[in-house]
């Protein structure tokens, strides 16, 4: 079964809370680029140590490889099982 991106956007990504979270994740990327920690296309992600995308303090941001940053074990409700940095 193919993924229905239009439905996914309508049901999740278009919600005001998710729009704010996405905007703050984008802001974190801009901060890391400005500090010279990441470069477009280098395969790295900006990791929020406390898991809160709205907390963009430089002490909360860390650069991780994309594969490490996106590979947390999840619960049945899609929460992180063990939020370690």
C-alpha positions in Angstrom: 0.0 0.0 0.0 1.4 3.3 -1.0 1.7 6.2 1.4 -1.0 8.9 1.1 1.0 12.0 1.6 -2.0 14.4 1.0 -4.0 12.7 3.8 -0.9 12.6 6.1 -0.4 16.3 5.6 -4.1 17.0 6.2 -4.3 14.9 9.4 -0.9 15.7 11.0 1.6 18.1 9.3 -0.9 20.9 8.8 -1.8 21.2 12.5 -0.6 24.5 14.1 1.5 22.6 16.7 3.3 20.6 14.1 3.8 23.7 11.9 5.5 25.5 14.9 7.6 22.4 15.7 8.8 22.2 12.0 9.6 26.0 12.0 11.7 25.6 15.1 13.5 22.5 13.7 14.3 24.6 10.6 15.5 27.4 12.9 17.8 25.0 14.7 19.3 24.0 11.3 19.9 27.7 10.4 21.6 28.2 13.8 23.9 25.2 13.3 24.7 26.4 9.7 25.5 29.9 10.9 27.9 28.4 13.6 29.5 26.3 10.9 28.6 23.0 12.5 26.7 21.6 9.5 26.8 22.0 5.8 24.0 21.3 3.4 24.3 17.7 2.1 26.8 16.5 4.7 24.4 13.8 6.0 24.2 15.3 9.5 21.1 16.3 11.5 20.7 18.8 14.3 19.7 16.8 17.4 17.7 18.4 20.3 19.2 16.8 23.5 16.0 17.2 25.5 13.7 16.1 22.6 11.9 19.5 22.5 12.1 21.1 19.1 11.1 24.4 20.5 14.3 24.6 22.7 16.9 26.0 20.4 19.5 27.0 23.0 23.0 26.2 21.7 23.6 24.0 24.8 20.6 21.9 23.7 21.7 21.4 20.1 24.1 18.7 19.0 25.1 17.5 15.5 24.5 13.8 14.8 24.6 11.7 11.7 21.2 11.4 10.2 21.1 7.6 10.7 21.9 8.0 14.5 19.4 10.9 15.0 16.5 9.1 13.3 17.0 5.6 14.9 15.5 5.8 18.4 13.5 2.9 19.7 9.8 3.9 19.9 6.9 2.9 22.0 3.5 1.9 20.5 2.4 5.5 20.7 5.6 6.7 18.8 7.3 8.2 21.8 11.0 7.6 22.5 11.7 4.7 24.8 14.9 5.9 26.1 15.6 9.6 25.4 19.4 9.8 25.8 21.5 12.4 24.0 
